[in-house]
Amino acid sequence: MTTRLAYNIQRDQGTEFSSISCVSPALPHIFPRFKVFSTLLPFEDTQHLEEIGARALICDITKEEDVIGIRKAIEDEAEGRLFVLINNAGICYTMTAADTDVREVEKMFAVNVFGHMRIVHHFHRMVVQAKGVIVNIGSIGGIVPYVYGSSYNASKAALHHYGDTLRVEMKPFGVRVVNVISGEVSTNILKTDQRSQRELPHDSLYRPLAEEFKAHINRTPRSGIGRDCAIAYAIEGAKGVAFADINAEVALAAAEESKTVATNPDYQAISIQVDVSDEASVEQMVKATIAKFGRIDYNVNSAGVGVENPRIVSEASVPEFQRFFDVNVKGTLQCLKAVSSQMRTQAPRILPSRSNPDGRNCGRGSIINLGSSNSYIATRHIVQYTASKHAVLGMTRNAGKRFIKWFVRHRGTPRLHEMASSNTPEPGPISEFPAPGLRHSQRLITSYNKEGKGVFLPADDGDHHKIMVGGHAVANIIYSTLGNPVDLKDEKDIKYARENEPGLHIQNGTVVRLIDFAPGLESPMHRAMSLDYGVVIEGEFEITLDSGESRIMRPGDISVQRATFHKWRNCSKDKPGRMLFILLDAQPFSANGVEVKEDLGDLASEYKKH
């Protein structure tokens, strides 16, 4: 078993605070006033550390006696204060989840999780004395799991959560705790798998993927993401797939391979040679696809080129920069133009739905642009790649705002930035009214006493509550009426409201609904045949229309929503919000010669027919 380095850093008195993420020859220049202690296993070389002025200590962090030993050594030399503690030790175990050898996982957790806990346990008092910082080196794998890495992903997720809890508990003592969510790093962590020539078990269900697994171990991918997406469509039941590549032989081979794994008995595949940097070639690709299949429901834009000349920005190759933009950016744009123009002319797909007898409107198609973590962050020496992927992300966002009007879904990958940020929690859940953090609302209904004087009936919070959107919202029906004018005689209206749970709206009636939204919740795009008054009670909300226009609403703001396609979003990432909606039934009408129809989309199942 091999551990990576764990770095313990002690700062000399009188110096300014600094931190590091790795030991390198540049370390003495970056942190000239730090004394660095580094731990290694007995068989690991210490020369490279000693050459840069670091103190190398032999320690296996899975052994209690080793950690106690280095603590005593560091404690004496650092005078009981440790300004920065970096937990970076780690090993990797690559295997399918179902074929996992638990003994190997236990070894990995002993290093990746329990070893760091042991280090913190023995060194935390020294960090407290220095009012220092503890840094845990995590991984994207703990946030965005990848195949064959289930146990490694689990170890990093465990470390992340351990660090999050440690942060809260150490804050009163003036100690900061940081989780580093690292991406691609030049490391030897995979060499254990490679040296052992790890393979899938002979009786594994995944044995047909043995060559792909071996390529993954050796980090020598056999195909591109676009090809794999197309193969996945065939496996998932697509009726037809068009494989397009600048290399005609590659496209043909992938198309033929897809026929061996397709699950739809009517499956067909075609191959097309295309140069995405050539507009005419892209248009011909779309025409050939339409000629064969009649429409395009899914489009994955994945064309890209590799870095041939990595350099710092001041020495970057302009011709290579242009090559990247011709394919990654211009190519994506031309595919986007040609495919979206076709999708606009297509009728929406209406699929069977258990909740909606008219079927579910799935739109005219979906377009996916393959981005990268470099769409959000930068990596040294590859400005041409980073800039092109930033451009793809911007293009995707811009197009998405327009395409929604045409019921064309448009997405970029990955959502790494949102998923990795600790400031972007998942919505919900909400299991009761009111949502946690919001006050109970009183419903006050008036009536008459025997003298004909107005009186208040006993206060309550409504007759009907409904958990919605998978536990991410709750609706409280304040009141509903049938008929206009309303019949108030003998409290008929009160009885009606109490005994009848309304649908979204009532024909020739009204519905007053209070809805609590979980933090960050965004409703599906939908349209009801009603006139809706929306009032923000608590929080801040964004309303977005199918044209892409949006507005921010704050407490006291009112929207008058006239049967348009729209969606709501709670702008807060950590607090629930509340809105009041008053819905009046609307007469049938047309807009610019097109009949306006109700389409609740994914919300159809949330409301009963009235």
Steps between C-alpha positions, in 0.01 A plus 500: 500500500636840406397827656536839346670778689330666793636848557525662839612861489630712787539876464786697653398780734453837339422376150183555297251217449543283193394153395598240241328225303803292405872465559702612199836659423327839512395454862791685665433801277124499563526441876847617598408547866332166553662195644350200324462152645412226249409140573602207282496124517829320574561399137435847355785728396565808716763673290259714296351637822830565672626685193224758539550539873216283627544273802413142398350276768429129461139426589220264401188693594304176539715416805429670832857466628646664187273804530572538871871485421499779242270711720762501774775587253304787343365622834848556638637669189189712433459604864148359512357706212401380154370769267395282207416130496443351155358148476595373156567128551298278268485178304262384230308179440336463159222246452133476414275545803355149475843334474659698782735312732410639842849423631648739245245765593588465868866561415405810303274643771777439753708755308251734329269547797615347828861606448399864472274469801795360693724789393239758602443324832868521593583842352186710551620657827812630326283656229275657764804653670596665171142595399593320180330315217434134421486409131355171376582411139179356361396421145239569237422128539336576834268750330455361148544121523663319207465136394746242631576733791211435738714424804750780430209742446351385830829557684526855367135575574560378856803729530298796368225449756752444777663831406165681489420385852852570624469854364197571718655346808838675467365846420453599869874441548602725212601214271394495136434174317518487120395220265689512171292344221777414257458401138767376262834494683832353393534222757623145550183392679394270213829312482386244759218392269728507197784304664262232622349480149158500661234327291131425523423164664450219248139449616415872503179615335715768340751258345401611146646839598836354600694691234327828585575439869867438421512819294349688795763359738780605266332832422505423128139560392395305193228738382354844540210622711287570194531143376419364844190722522379371164558138603309572821202627298498170310512302823220708655257429216546773240340420165788643303837673547714694253874476571688799357879537505768662288642149460250301292647164607466586869137605452419182307665274760307665783171473310557129436596441864179671617293245309643222719381664824176672389187393688236641265403233242448775241839660566694646208836677492671709234849647477575846362831668430493860623742786551335715768718798408335499154146641502395319181623168641297550817186587306544188288533292819162627621337441160629142488367432849157642416488306175551178695305558822265792432593695815771554762398449861845509664818667385836462678769742384834353606749582224834609643874503443791418726773728632816466293698794631448570873654834598453787741277780371788733410642230272171355372474394138246715317455247216420227753266739681320554169487125438318450830250774426434369149391162639396543865322834461420564134420132451265492797330820382443366149355173631285700740367720221423219259341262751296764686364631169376149424356445848299822480304353209423171677179425686549450875533142620193399703573191708258291709460623857339337801403838641383675184254324264603738221860385531815682605649768277872416476580784265641506150841365592806523723844636417801417716835676466789317664690740719768436758604591850711751305174671411514633858863482609838544335783251461855616442660484155179430303348844450375392156290219649381696804392801294314280251309317774408827671364613164294182463346557843409860414349389171297233679362744755413756237330247274304347787327830574372520144426137427258461789248697295505225239490211750856405411699399806863603495760396754873508555718256693615470764317688776818465701495856630152470646548150636834561663408826668407463865296818459252334264294251701251264346137615534290370789376287636179641647270257678242728657351848502656741569844437354777498762594858583170657394232606746158341531243705313151557641189482288236734641146454362219734593130420536193632683358448846132485591485877520633534147833631623828393348703243694818300446477125469771296677837562334675219314760463225281366219302187417729329249880460505694326225867403478624572146799461268640197676494660843655828388187714539174499693172659397244626749154558351380812677160507330313402185163600359266380226285738297501873449351686682581283803208366704570595864157396633508259796879479472470290183833634381674391822356151471606477135857607576526254788361197315658547157872494429533701178712434195745764386204723421120462495278565202297811579660514843803613699785334687720670759818301556800564726816316387823458694806437280814318615834685464608519138188326369413566136158394374452339158391725214118487481187683388154496657187636335451750777568855609747477789584766755831410665616683813839447664451462875847396615827468309603595149373330183580501131224454243615393152283494186536278193649795310795492738399823673519492878432729795601495866220543755540595864254508795197707404557471124207371294488321166192481279562186298262471205516135386862521381766231524708575807699353785588613852833478684579566865815714468626417849745212526447442872154634596147395403268752339124554491258629238125557491314414179143594408378316189193590296378283214560648153296471181655327194694741278766518229828694491616616156267249337618204709261340748634522854474166681572391853827305539611425854793280396653326801252678730203316350523225760502753785144621445181298487249556222212714615 
